[in-house]
Amino acid sequence: MVLGLALQVESWAVAGKLLLIWFLVLLSSASVAHLIAKAARQKGIEPWKQ
């Protein structure tokens, strides 16, 4: 989706900004998920096992 938008923009600067924002969102979501899992583990909450 982001690559499709990057192909349609008028300048390389805008495409670079789109890709940078996409990368930062991916990085922050992984970091937040790690912090939530770490906090749950410290409180003694066990992961799901099915």
C-alpha positions as CSV (number, residue, x, y, z in Angstrom):
1,M,0.0,0.0,0.0
2,V,2.7,2.5,0.9
3,L,4.8,1.5,-2.1
4,G,1.7,2.1,-4.3
5,L,1.4,5.6,-2.9
6,A,5.1,6.2,-3.2
7,L,4.8,5.4,-7.0
8,Q,2.0,8.0,-7.4
9,V,3.6,11.0,-5.7
10,E,5.1,13.8,-7.7
11,S,8.5,14.1,-6.0
12,W,11.1,11.8,-4.5
13,A,11.0,13.8,-1.3
14,V,7.4,13.0,-0.7
15,A,8.0,9.3,-1.5
16,G,10.9,9.3,0.9
17,K,8.8,10.8,3.7
18,L,6.1,8.2,3.1
19,L,8.6,5.4,3.4
20,L,10.2,6.9,6.5
21,I,6.8,7.2,8.2
22,W,6.0,3.6,7.2
23,F,9.3,2.4,8.7
24,L,8.8,4.4,11.9
25,V,5.3,3.0,12.4
26,L,6.7,-0.6,11.9
27,L,9.5,0.1,14.4
28,S,7.3,1.6,17.0
29,S,4.6,-1.1,16.8
30,A,7.2,-3.8,17.4
31,S,8.7,-1.9,20.3
32,V,5.4,-1.3,22.0
33,A,4.4,-4.9,21.6
34,H,7.7,-5.9,23.2
35,L,7.2,-3.6,26.1
36,I,3.6,-4.8,26.7
37,A,4.8,-8.5,26.6
38,K,7.7,-7.7,29.0
39,A,5.4,-5.9,31.5
40,A,2.9,-8.8,31.4
41,R,5.7,-11.3,32.0
42,Q,7.0,-9.3,35.0
43,K,3.5,-9.3,36.5
44,G,3.4,-13.1,36.2
45,I,1.0,-13.3,33.3
46,E,1.8,-16.4,31.2
47,P,1.5,-16.5,27.4
48,W,-1.4,-18.3,25.8
49,K,-0.9,-22.0,25.1
50,Q,-3.4,-23.8,22.9
